[in-house]
Amino acid sequence: MTKKRVHEIAKDQGMSSKDVLTKLQAAGLDATAASSAVDEAAALKALGYGGLLEGGVGGGGDGARHRRRPHGLGRPGPARRAPAG
């Protein structure tokens, strides 16, 4: 049972803290602010990501949806010019 703050869950899911709070409260979880700590598995289940915890915990998926890319592997930047000369 891992506890995580609402704002951390929101950041991981690419959502606003306000939207996550609204959904958690609608699901009956006791979360009153972005700094509230909630059970991560219960929060993800309430958000509709029930079996997608990293490491396979929760009985489904390999967690790939929640892993971050290492630095430098994001979207490509603007094209660079070849050196003059």
C-alpha positions in Angstrom: 0.0 0.0 0.0 2.0 2.9 -1.3 0.9 6.4 -0.4 1.4 9.2 -2.9 0.4 12.9 -2.9 -2.4 13.9 -5.2 -0.3 16.4 -7.1 2.3 13.7 -7.8 -0.4 11.4 -9.2 -1.7 14.3 -11.3 1.7 15.0 -12.7 2.3 11.3 -13.6 -1.0 11.1 -15.4 -0.7 14.4 -17.2 -3.8 15.8 -15.5 -4.4 18.9 -13.3 -4.5 18.4 -9.6 -8.0 19.9 -9.5 -9.3 17.3 -12.0 -7.7 14.4 -10.1 -9.1 15.7 -6.7 -12.6 15.9 -8.2 -12.4 12.3 -9.5 -10.9 11.0 -6.3 -13.6 12.6 -4.2 -16.3 11.3 -6.5 -14.9 7.8 -6.0 -15.1 8.3 -2.2 -11.4 8.7 -1.4 -10.5 11.1 1.3 -8.6 13.8 -0.6 -9.1 17.4 0.3 -6.1 19.1 -1.3 -3.3 18.5 -3.8 -1.0 17.8 -0.9 -3.2 15.0 0.5 -1.6 11.6 0.5 -3.7 8.8 -0.9 -3.2 5.1 -1.7 -1.7 5.1 -5.2 -3.4 1.9 -6.3 -6.9 3.1 -5.1 -6.3 6.5 -6.8 -5.3 4.9 -10.1 -8.3 2.6 -9.9 -10.5 5.7 -9.3 -9.0 7.4 -12.3 -9.5 4.4 -14.5 -6.0 3.0 -14.6 -6.8 0.0 -12.3 -4.3 -2.6 -13.5 -1.6 -0.5 -14.9 0.8 0.1 -12.0 4.5 0.0 -12.8 6.1 -3.3 -12.2 3.0 -5.3 -12.9 1.4 -4.7 -9.5 -2.3 -4.8 -9.7 -2.7 -7.7 -12.1 -2.3 -6.2 -15.6 0.0 -4.6 -18.0 3.7 -4.0 -17.6 3.4 -0.4 -16.4 4.9 1.0 -19.6 2.2 3.7 -19.7 3.5 5.2 -16.5 7.2 5.2 -17.2 9.0 8.4 -18.1 11.4 8.7 -20.9 15.1 9.3 -20.0 16.4 12.8 -20.7 17.2 13.4 -24.3 14.6 10.9 -25.7 11.6 13.2 -25.8 10.3 15.0 -28.9 13.0 16.0 -31.4 14.0 19.6 -31.3 14.3 22.0 -34.2 16.5 20.9 -37.1 20.1 22.0 -36.8 22.0 23.6 -39.6 25.2 22.0 -40.9 28.3 24.0 -40.0 29.3 26.5 -42.7 32.5 25.9 -44.4 
